[in-house]
Amino acid sequence: AFEKDKEAVWKTATAEAKDQREEYAGGELGALALTGAASWVKIEEASKDSRPTKEQFLQQVRDDFGLTNQESHSDEEREEAEWVAKGGAEADEIARREAWRRSEAGRRSEAGRRSEAGA
């Protein structure tokens, strides 16, 4: 709708400008000379991609289904709080320690094999 209104406004303004040129230039021939000189000044609008971006599309879908970013963010916070309440943070720490112990044991055995091979 906006594009049609914009085009109609542009046509009206063009017609009014032509009338003014004829009036000031003293006739149609003079007006054509002024129109030709002024036409190179008009800046053409770059054509825009009318397709929505990924973020716009996702937001549209969220809006259509009544979802918001705030709700999903609060769901994440709730899940994190439940994880912590159930001892998830402690389990993560134990897993990190075990992984570190395994890596240290691997380094030691590799160093032992190197020293045996060198002896």
N, CA, C and O atoms as a GROMACS GRO file, in nm:
protein
  476
    1ALA      N    1   0.083  -0.118   0.000
    1ALA     CA    2   0.000   0.000   0.000
    1ALA      C    3   0.088   0.125   0.000
    1ALA      O    4   0.058   0.222  -0.070
    2PHE      N    5   0.194   0.123   0.079
    2PHE     CA    6   0.282   0.239   0.087
    2PHE      C    7   0.348   0.267  -0.048
    2PHE      O    8   0.360   0.382  -0.089
    3GLU      N    9   0.390   0.161  -0.117
    3GLU     CA   10   0.456   0.178  -0.246
    3GLU      C   11   0.362   0.242  -0.348
    3GLU      O   12   0.405   0.327  -0.426
    4LYS      N   13   0.235   0.203  -0.348
    4LYS     CA   14   0.138   0.261  -0.441
    4LYS      C   15   0.117   0.408  -0.410
    4LYS      O   16   0.112   0.491  -0.500
    5ASP      N   17   0.103   0.441  -0.281
    5ASP     CA   18   0.086   0.580  -0.240
    5ASP      C   19   0.209   0.662  -0.277
    5ASP      O   20   0.198   0.776  -0.322
    6LYS      N   21   0.325   0.604  -0.258
    6LYS     CA   22   0.450   0.671  -0.289
    6LYS      C   23   0.459   0.700  -0.439
    6LYS      O   24   0.500   0.808  -0.479
    7GLU      N   25   0.419   0.604  -0.519
    7GLU     CA   26   0.422   0.620  -0.665
    7GLU      C   27   0.323   0.728  -0.708
    7GLU      O   28   0.353   0.809  -0.796
    8ALA      N   29   0.204   0.730  -0.646
    8ALA     CA   30   0.104   0.831  -0.679
    8ALA      C   31   0.154   0.970  -0.641
    8ALA      O   32   0.136   1.065  -0.717
    9VAL      N   33   0.217   0.982  -0.526
    9VAL     CA   34   0.272   1.111  -0.483
    9VAL      C   35   0.381   1.155  -0.580
    9VAL      O   36   0.389   1.272  -0.616
   10TRP      N   37   0.465   1.061  -0.622
   10TRP     CA   38   0.574   1.093  -0.714
   10TRP      C   39   0.517   1.144  -0.848
   10TRP      O   40   0.567   1.242  -0.903
   11LYS      N   41   0.413   1.077  -0.899
   11LYS     CA   42   0.353   1.119  -1.026
   11LYS      C   43   0.290   1.258  -1.013
   11LYS      O   44   0.302   1.340  -1.104
   12THR      N   45   0.224   1.284  -0.902
   12THR     CA   46   0.162   1.414  -0.880
   12THR      C   47   0.268   1.523  -0.873
   12THR      O   48   0.253   1.629  -0.933
   13ALA      N   49   0.374   1.496  -0.799
   13ALA     CA   50   0.483   1.594  -0.786
   13ALA      C   51   0.549   1.618  -0.921
   13ALA      O   52   0.587   1.732  -0.952
   14THR      N   53   0.565   1.514  -1.001
   14THR     CA   54   0.626   1.527  -1.134
   14THR      C   55   0.539   1.615  -1.224
   14THR      O   56   0.590   1.702  -1.294
   15ALA      N   57   0.409   1.592  -1.221
   15ALA     CA   58   0.317   1.672  -1.303
   15ALA      C   59   0.318   1.818  -1.260
   15ALA      O   60   0.319   1.907  -1.345
   16GLU      N   61   0.319   1.843  -1.130
   16GLU     CA   62   0.323   1.981  -1.080
   16GLU      C   63   0.454   2.048  -1.119
   16GLU      O   64   0.455   2.166  -1.156
   17ALA      N   65   0.564   1.975  -1.111
   17ALA     CA   66   0.693   2.031  -1.148
   17ALA      C   67   0.696   2.065  -1.297
   17ALA      O   68   0.751   2.168  -1.337
   18LYS      N   69   0.637   1.979  -1.379
   18LYS     CA   70   0.633   2.004  -1.523
   18LYS      C   71   0.553   2.131  -1.552
   18LYS      O   72   0.594   2.213  -1.634
   19ASP      N   73   0.439   2.146  -1.485
   19ASP     CA   74   0.358   2.267  -1.503
   19ASP      C   75   0.437   2.391  -1.464
   19ASP      O   76   0.432   2.492  -1.534
   20GLN      N   77   0.509   2.384  -1.353
   20GLN     CA   78   0.589   2.498  -1.309
   20GLN      C   79   0.700   2.529  -1.408
   20GLN      O   80   0.729   2.645  -1.436
   21ARG      N   81   0.763   2.425  -1.462
   21ARG     CA   82   0.871   2.446  -1.560
   21ARG      C   83   0.817   2.515  -1.685
   21ARG      O   84   0.878   2.608  -1.738
   22GLU      N   85   0.702   2.469  -1.732
   22GLU     CA   86   0.642   2.532  -1.850
   22GLU      C   87   0.612   2.678  -1.822
   22GLU      O   88   0.633   2.764  -1.907
   23GLU      N   89   0.561   2.704  -1.705
   23GLU     CA   90   0.526   2.841  -1.668
   23GLU      C   91   0.651   2.930  -1.664
   23GLU      O   92   0.650   3.040  -1.717
   24TYR      N   93   0.757   2.881  -1.600
   24TYR     CA   94   0.879   2.962  -1.585
   24TYR      C   95   0.964   2.964  -1.711
   24TYR      O   96   1.030   3.064  -1.739
   25ALA      N   97   0.965   2.856  -1.787
   25ALA     CA   98   1.050   2.848  -1.906
   25ALA      C   99   0.985   2.912  -2.027
   25ALA      O  100   1.049   2.928  -2.130
   26GLY      N  101   0.860   2.947  -2.016
   26GLY     CA  102   0.793   3.016  -2.126
   26GLY      C  103   0.744   2.923  -2.236
   26GLY      O  104   0.730   2.965  -2.351
   27GLY      N  105   0.720   2.799  -2.205
   27GLY     CA  106   0.666   2.709  -2.306
   27GLY      C  107   0.714   2.567  -2.286
   27GLY      O  108   0.796   2.538  -2.199
   28GLU      N  109   0.660   2.479  -2.370
   28GLU     CA  110   0.690   2.337  -2.355
   28GLU      C  111   0.834   2.304  -2.391
   28GLU      O  112   0.896   2.219  -2.326
   29LEU      N  113   0.890   2.370  -2.492
   29LEU     CA  114   1.027   2.341  -2.534
   29LEU      C  115   1.128   2.376  -2.424
   29LEU      O  116   1.218   2.299  -2.394
   30GLY      N  117   1.110   2.492  -2.365
   30GLY     CA  118   1.199   2.531  -2.254
   30GLY      C  119   1.182   2.439  -2.135
   30GLY      O  120   1.278   2.409  -2.065
   31ALA      N  121   1.060   2.394  -2.112
   31ALA     CA  122   1.033   2.303  -2.000
   31ALA      C  123   1.101   2.169  -2.023
   31ALA      O  124   1.152   2.108  -1.929
   32LEU      N  125   1.102   2.122  -2.149
   32LEU     CA  126   1.170   1.996  -2.180
   32LEU      C  127   1.320   2.007  -2.153
   32LEU      O  128   1.382   1.912  -2.105
   33ALA      N  129   1.378   2.122  -2.183
   33ALA     CA  130   1.521   2.143  -2.156
   33ALA      C  131   1.547   2.138  -2.006
   33ALA      O  132   1.644   2.077  -1.962
   34LEU      N  133   1.461   2.202  -1.929
   34LEU     CA  134   1.476   2.199  -1.783
   34LEU      C  135   1.455   2.059  -1.729
   34LEU      O  136   1.525   2.016  -1.637
   35THR      N  137   1.358   1.986  -1.784
   35THR     CA  138   1.330   1.850  -1.739
   35THR      C  139   1.449   1.760  -1.766
   35THR      O  140   1.487   1.679  -1.681
   36GLY      N  141   1.508   1.774  -1.885
   36GLY     CA  142   1.625   1.692  -1.918
   36GLY      C  143   1.741   1.721  -1.826
   36GLY      O  144   1.813   1.629  -1.785
   37ALA      N  145   1.762   1.847  -1.792
   37ALA     CA  146   1.872   1.884  -1.704
   37ALA      C  147   1.848   1.834  -1.562
   37ALA      O  148   1.942   1.798  -1.492
   38ALA      N  149   1.723   1.830  -1.521
   38ALA     CA  150   1.693   1.790  -1.384
   38ALA      C  151   1.681   1.639  -1.368
   38ALA      O  152   1.691   1.588  -1.256
   39SER      N  153   1.659   1.567  -1.477
   39SER     CA  154   1.633   1.423  -1.464
   39SER      C  155   1.753   1.345  -1.414
   39SER      O  156   1.736   1.241  -1.351
   40TRP      N  157   1.874   1.391  -1.440
   40TRP     CA  158   1.991   1.317  -1.394
   40TRP      C  159   2.010   1.330  -1.244
   40TRP      O  160   2.088   1.254  -1.185
   41VAL      N  161   1.940   1.424  -1.180
   41VAL     CA  162   1.952   1.444  -1.037
   41VAL      C  163   1.871   1.341  -0.959
   41VAL      O  164   1.904   1.309  -0.845
   42LYS      N  165   1.765   1.288  -1.019
   42LYS     CA  166   1.680   1.192  -0.949
   42LYS      C  167   1.762   1.067  -0.912
   42LYS      O  168   1.825   1.006  -0.999
   43ILE      N  169   1.760   1.032  -0.788
   43ILE     CA  170   1.834   0.916  -0.739
   43ILE      C  171   1.740   0.797  -0.737
   43ILE      O  172   1.636   0.799  -0.671
   44GLU      N  173   1.778   0.695  -0.809
   44GLU     CA  174   1.698   0.573  -0.811
   44GLU      C  175   1.718   0.497  -0.680
   44GLU      O  176   1.831   0.484  -0.632
   45GLU      N  177   1.611   0.450  -0.626
   45GLU     CA  178   1.620   0.371  -0.504
   45GLU      C  179   1.669   0.231  -0.538
   45GLU      O  180   1.626   0.170  -0.636
   46ALA      N  181   1.758   0.182  -0.456
   46ALA     CA  182   1.807   0.045  -0.476
   46ALA      C  183   1.693  -0.052  -0.443
   46ALA      O  184   1.619  -0.033  -0.346
   47SER      N  185   1.681  -0.154  -0.524
   47SER     CA  186   1.576  -0.251  -0.496
   47SER      C  187   1.612  -0.328  -0.370
   47SER      O  188   1.725  -0.375  -0.353
   48LYS      N  189   1.516  -0.339  -0.284
   48LYS     CA  190   1.539  -0.407  -0.156
   48LYS      C  191   1.486  -0.549  -0.164
   48LYS      O  192   1.386  -0.578  -0.230
   49ASP      N  193   1.554  -0.636  -0.094
   49ASP     CA  194   1.509  -0.774  -0.084
   49ASP      C  195   1.391  -0.775   0.012
   49ASP      O  196   1.405  -0.740   0.129
   50SER      N  197   1.275  -0.815  -0.037
   50SER     CA  198   1.155  -0.811   0.047
   50SER      C  199   1.144  -0.931   0.139
   50SER      O  200   1.056  -0.936   0.226
   51ARG      N  201   1.233  -1.030   0.122
   51ARG     CA  202   1.227  -1.147   0.209
   51ARG      C  203   1.280  -1.110   0.347
   51ARG      O  204   1.375  -1.033   0.358
   52PRO      N  205   1.220  -1.164   0.452
   52PRO     CA  206   1.268  -1.133   0.587
   52PRO      C  207   1.402  -1.201   0.615
   52PRO      O  208   1.435  -1.304   0.556
   53THR      N  209   1.478  -1.141   0.705
   53THR     CA  210   1.602  -1.204   0.748
   53THR      C  211   1.566  -1.324   0.836
   53THR      O  212   1.450  -1.341   0.874
   54LYS      N  213   1.665  -1.405   0.867
   54LYS     CA  214   1.641  -1.523   0.950
   54LYS      C  215   1.583  -1.482   1.085
   54LYS      O  216   1.489  -1.542   1.135
   55GLU      N  217   1.643  -1.376   1.145
   55GLU     CA  218   1.596  -1.330   1.275
   55GLU      C  219   1.452  -1.279   1.267
   55GLU      O  220   1.372  -1.306   1.356
   56GLN      N  221   1.421  -1.205   1.159
   56GLN     CA  222   1.285  -1.154   1.144
   56GLN      C  223   1.186  -1.269   1.126
   56GLN      O  224   1.076  -1.266   1.182
   57PHE      N  225   1.224  -1.369   1.048
   57PHE     CA  226   1.137  -1.484   1.027
   57PHE      C  227   1.111  -1.557   1.158
   57PHE      O  228   0.997  -1.590   1.190
   58LEU      N  229   1.218  -1.582   1.234
   58LEU     CA  230   1.202  -1.652   1.362
   58LEU      C  231   1.115  -1.571   1.458
   58LEU      O  232   1.032  -1.628   1.529
   59GLN      N  233   1.134  -1.440   1.460
   59GLN     CA  234   1.052  -1.356   1.547
   59GLN      C  235   0.906  -1.362   1.503
   59GLN      O  236   0.816  -1.367   1.587
   60GLN      N  237   0.882  -1.362   1.372
   60GLN     CA  238   0.745  -1.372   1.321
   60GLN      C  239   0.680  -1.503   1.366
   60GLN      O  240   0.564  -1.503   1.409
   61VAL      N  241   0.755  -1.613   1.357
   61VAL     CA  242   0.702  -1.743   1.400
   61VAL      C  243   0.674  -1.741   1.549
   61VAL      O  244   0.570  -1.790   1.594
   62ARG      N  245   0.766  -1.685   1.628
   62ARG     CA  246   0.744  -1.675   1.773
   62ARG      C  247   0.618  -1.596   1.803
   62ARG      O  248   0.537  -1.634   1.887
   63ASP      N  249   0.602  -1.483   1.732
   63ASP     CA  250   0.483  -1.401   1.753
   63ASP      C  251   0.356  -1.476   1.714
   63ASP      O  252   0.255  -1.468   1.784
   64ASP      N  253   0.362  -1.548   1.602
   64ASP     CA  254   0.245  -1.623   1.556
   64ASP      C  255   0.202  -1.730   1.657
   64ASP      O  256   0.083  -1.756   1.673
   65PHE      N  257   0.299  -1.791   1.723
   65PHE     CA  258   0.268  -1.898   1.818
   65PHE      C  259   0.265  -1.851   1.963
   65PHE      O  260   0.249  -1.931   2.055
   66GLY      N  261   0.280  -1.720   1.983
   66GLY     CA  262   0.271  -1.666   2.118
   66GLY      C  263   0.395  -1.690   2.202
   66GLY      O  264   0.387  -1.688   2.325
   67LEU      N  265   0.507  -1.714   2.139
   67LEU     CA  266   0.632  -1.735   2.213
   67LEU      C  267   0.711  -1.605   2.215
   67LEU      O  268   0.702  -1.523   2.124
   68THR      N  269   0.787  -1.586   2.321
   68THR     CA  270   0.875  -1.470   2.327
   68THR      C  271   1.012  -1.513   2.372
   68THR      O  272   1.029  -1.621   2.430
   69ASN      N  273   1.110  -1.429   2.346
   69ASN     CA  274   1.247  -1.459   2.390
   69ASN      C  275   1.254  -1.464   2.542
   69ASN      O  276   1.330  -1.543   2.597
   70GLN      N  277   1.176  -1.381   2.608
   70GLN     CA  278   1.179  -1.377   2.754
   70GLN      C  279   1.136  -1.511   2.812
   70GLN      O  280   1.194  -1.558   2.910
   71GLU      N  281   1.034  -1.573   2.753
   71GLU     CA  282   0.988  -1.702   2.804
   71GLU      C  283   1.095  -1.808   2.788
   71GLU      O  284   1.119  -1.886   2.880
   72SER      N  285   1.159  -1.812   2.671
   72SER     CA  286   1.262  -1.914   2.650
   72SER      C  287   1.381  -1.888   2.740
   72SER      O  288   1.445  -1.982   2.786
   73HIS      N  289   1.410  -1.761   2.765
   73HIS     CA  290   1.521  -1.728   2.855
   73HIS      C  291   1.488  -1.772   2.997
   73HIS      O  292   1.575  -1.826   3.067
   74SER      N  293   1.365  -1.751   3.040
   74SER     CA  294   1.328  -1.793   3.175
   74SER      C  295   1.327  -1.946   3.185
   74SER      O  296   1.357  -2.000   3.291
   75ASP      N  297   1.292  -2.016   3.077
   75ASP     CA  298   1.298  -2.162   3.076
   75ASP      C  299   1.441  -2.209   3.096
   75ASP      O  300   1.467  -2.304   3.171
   76GLU      N  301   1.535  -2.143   3.029
   76GLU     CA  302   1.676  -2.179   3.044
   76GLU      C  303   1.723  -2.156   3.188
   76GLU      O  304   1.793  -2.239   3.245
   77GLU      N  305   1.682  -2.043   3.245
   77GLU     CA  306   1.720  -2.014   3.383
   77GLU      C  307   1.661  -2.117   3.479
   77GLU      O  308   1.727  -2.162   3.572
   78ARG      N  309   1.536  -2.155   3.454
   78ARG     CA  310   1.471  -2.254   3.539
   78ARG      C  311   1.543  -2.388   3.531
   78ARG      O  312   1.567  -2.452   3.633
   79GLU      N  313   1.579  -2.430   3.408
   79GLU     CA  314   1.651  -2.556   3.391
   79GLU      C  315   1.786  -2.552   3.462
   79GLU      O  316   1.827  -2.650   3.525
   80GLU      N  317   1.853  -2.439   3.452
   80GLU     CA  318   1.983  -2.425   3.518
   80GLU      C  319   1.967  -2.432   3.670
   80GLU      O  320   2.047  -2.496   3.738
   81ALA      N  321   1.864  -2.368   3.723
   81ALA     CA  322   1.840  -2.371   3.867
   81ALA      C  323   1.808  -2.513   3.914
   81ALA      O  324   1.853  -2.556   4.020
   82GLU      N  325   1.730  -2.586   3.834
   82GLU     CA  326   1.699  -2.725   3.869
   82GLU      C  327   1.826  -2.810   3.868
   82GLU      O  328   1.844  -2.895   3.955
   83TRP      N  329   1.912  -2.788   3.770
   83TRP     CA  330   2.037  -2.863   3.758
   83TRP      C  331   2.123  -2.841   3.882
   83TRP      O  332   2.178  -2.935   3.939
   84VAL      N  333   2.134  -2.715   3.922
   84VAL     CA  334   2.214  -2.683   4.040
   84VAL      C  335   2.151  -2.744   4.165
   84VAL      O  336   2.221  -2.798   4.250
   85ALA      N  337   2.018  -2.735   4.176
   85ALA     CA  338   1.950  -2.788   4.294
   85ALA      C  339   1.967  -2.939   4.306
   85ALA      O  340   1.971  -2.993   4.416
   86LYS      N  341   1.977  -3.007   4.194
   86LYS     CA  342   1.991  -3.153   4.195
   86LYS      C  343   2.137  -3.196   4.205
   86LYS      O  344   2.167  -3.315   4.190
   87GLY      N  345   2.226  -3.104   4.229
   87GLY     CA  346   2.367  -3.140   4.244
   87GLY      C  347   2.440  -3.148   4.112
   87GLY      O  348   2.546  -3.210   4.104
   88GLY      N  349   2.387  -3.089   4.009
   88GLY     CA  350   2.449  -3.093   3.877
   88GLY      C  351   2.584  -3.024   3.874
   88GLY      O  352   2.676  -3.070   3.806
   89ALA      N  353   2.596  -2.915   3.947
   89ALA     CA  354   2.724  -2.844   3.949
   89ALA      C  355   2.832  -2.932   4.012
   89ALA      O  356   2.946  -2.934   3.967
   90GLU      N  357   2.794  -3.004   4.116
   90GLU     CA  358   2.890  -3.095   4.182
   90GLU      C  359   2.930  -3.208   4.086
   90GLU      O  360   3.047  -3.245   4.080
   91ALA      N  361   2.834  -3.261   4.013
   91ALA     CA  362   2.863  -3.367   3.916
   91ALA      C  363   2.956  -3.317   3.807
   91ALA      O  364   3.046  -3.389   3.764
   92ASP      N  365   2.935  -3.194   3.762
   92ASP     CA  366   3.025  -3.136   3.662
   92ASP      C  367   3.167  -3.125   3.715
   92ASP      O  368   3.262  -3.156   3.644
   93GLU      N  369   3.180  -3.082   3.839
   93GLU     CA  370   3.314  -3.067   3.899
   93GLU      C  371   3.382  -3.204   3.912
   93GLU      O  372   3.502  -3.215   3.884
   94ILE      N  373   3.310  -3.305   3.952
   94ILE     CA  374   3.367  -3.441   3.964
   94ILE      C  375   3.413  -3.490   3.827
   94ILE      O  376   3.520  -3.549   3.814
   95ALA      N  377   3.333  -3.465   3.724
   95ALA     CA  378   3.368  -3.507   3.589
   95ALA      C  379   3.495  -3.436   3.542
   95ALA      O  380   3.580  -3.497   3.478
   96ARG      N  381   3.508  -3.306   3.573
   96ARG     CA  382   3.629  -3.233   3.536
   96ARG      C  383   3.752  -3.291   3.605
   96ARG      O  384   3.857  -3.306   3.542
   97ARG      N  385   3.739  -3.323   3.734
   97ARG     CA  386   3.852  -3.380   3.808
   97ARG      C  387   3.894  -3.515   3.748
   97ARG      O  388   4.013  -3.542   3.733
   98GLU      N  389   3.795  -3.598   3.715
   98GLU     CA  390   3.826  -3.729   3.656
   98GLU      C  391   3.897  -3.713   3.522
   98GLU      O  392   3.993  -3.784   3.492
   99ALA      N  393   3.851  -3.620   3.442
   99ALA     CA  394   3.914  -3.597   3.312
   99ALA      C  395   4.058  -3.550   3.332
   99ALA      O  396   4.148  -3.592   3.258
  100TRP      N  397   4.081  -3.465   3.429
  100TRP     CA  398   4.216  -3.416   3.457
  100TRP      C  399   4.305  -3.530   3.504
  100TRP      O  400   4.420  -3.542   3.461
  101ARG      N  401   4.252  -3.615   3.592
  101ARG     CA  402   4.331  -3.730   3.642
  101ARG      C  403   4.369  -3.823   3.527
  101ARG      O  404   4.482  -3.871   3.521
  102ARG      N  405   4.275  -3.849   3.437
  102ARG     CA  406   4.304  -3.936   3.322
  102ARG      C  407   4.412  -3.875   3.233
  102ARG      O  408   4.501  -3.945   3.186
  103SER      N  409   4.402  -3.745   3.210
  103SER     CA  410   4.503  -3.682   3.124
  103SER      C  411   4.640  -3.685   3.190
  103SER      O  412   4.741  -3.706   3.123
  104GLU      N  413   4.646  -3.666   3.322
  104GLU     CA  414   4.773  -3.673   3.395
  104GLU      C  415   4.829  -3.815   3.391
  104GLU      O  416   4.949  -3.834   3.370
  105ALA      N  417   4.743  -3.914   3.409
  105ALA     CA  418   4.788  -4.053   3.405
  105ALA      C  419   4.841  -4.087   3.266
  105ALA      O  420   4.940  -4.159   3.253
  106GLY      N  421   4.778  -4.037   3.163
  106GLY     CA  422   4.823  -4.060   3.026
  106GLY      C  423   4.959  -3.998   3.002
  106GLY      O  424   5.045  -4.058   2.937
  107ARG      N  425   4.980  -3.878   3.053
  107ARG     CA  426   5.110  -3.811   3.037
  107ARG      C  427   5.220  -3.888   3.109
  107ARG      O  428   5.330  -3.905   3.056
  108ARG      N  429   5.190  -3.934   3.229
  108ARG     CA  430   5.290  -4.008   3.307
  108ARG      C  431   5.329  -4.138   3.237
  108ARG      O  432   5.447  -4.172   3.230
  109SER      N  433   5.228  -4.211   3.187
  109SER     CA  434   5.260  -4.338   3.121
  109SER      C  435   5.339  -4.312   2.992
  109SER      O  436   5.427  -4.391   2.958
  110GLU      N  437   5.308  -4.206   2.923
  110GLU     CA  438   5.382  -4.171   2.801
  110GLU      C  439   5.526  -4.134   2.836
  110GLU      O  440   5.619  -4.173   2.766
  111ALA      N  441   5.544  -4.059   2.944
  111ALA     CA  442   5.679  -4.022   2.987
  111ALA      C  443   5.757  -4.146   3.030
  111ALA      O  444   5.876  -4.156   3.002
  112GLY      N  445   5.690  -4.241   3.096
  112GLY     CA  446   5.756  -4.365   3.138
  112GLY      C  447   5.799  -4.448   3.019
  112GLY      O  448   5.909  -4.504   3.021
  113ARG      N  449   5.718  -4.456   2.916
  113ARG     CA  450   5.754  -4.532   2.796
  113ARG      C  451   5.873  -4.469   2.725
  113ARG      O  452   5.958  -4.539   2.672
  114ARG      N  453   5.877  -4.338   2.724
  114ARG     CA  454   5.988  -4.269   2.659
  114ARG      C  455   6.119  -4.295   2.734
  114ARG      O  456   6.224  -4.317   2.673
  115SER      N  457   6.110  -4.292   2.867
  115SER     CA  458   6.232  -4.313   2.945
  115SER      C  459   6.281  -4.458   2.930
  115SER      O  460   6.401  -4.482   2.927
  116GLU      N  461   6.188  -4.554   2.921
  116GLU     CA  462   6.227  -4.695   2.901
  116GLU      C  463   6.288  -4.715   2.763
  116GLU      O  464   6.383  -4.792   2.747
  117ALA      N  465   6.234  -4.647   2.666
  117ALA     CA  466   6.285  -4.661   2.529
  117ALA      C  467   6.424  -4.598   2.517
  117ALA      O  468   6.507  -4.645   2.440
  118GLY      N  469   6.448  -4.494   2.594
  118GLY     CA  470   6.576  -4.426   2.589
  118GLY      C  471   6.683  -4.500   2.666
  118GLY      O  472   6.802  -4.476   2.642
  119ALA      N  473   6.646  -4.587   2.758
  119ALA     CA  474   6.744  -4.655   2.844
  119ALA      C  475   6.806  -4.775   2.782
  119ALA      O  476   6.889  -4.840   2.845
   0.00000   0.00000   0.00000
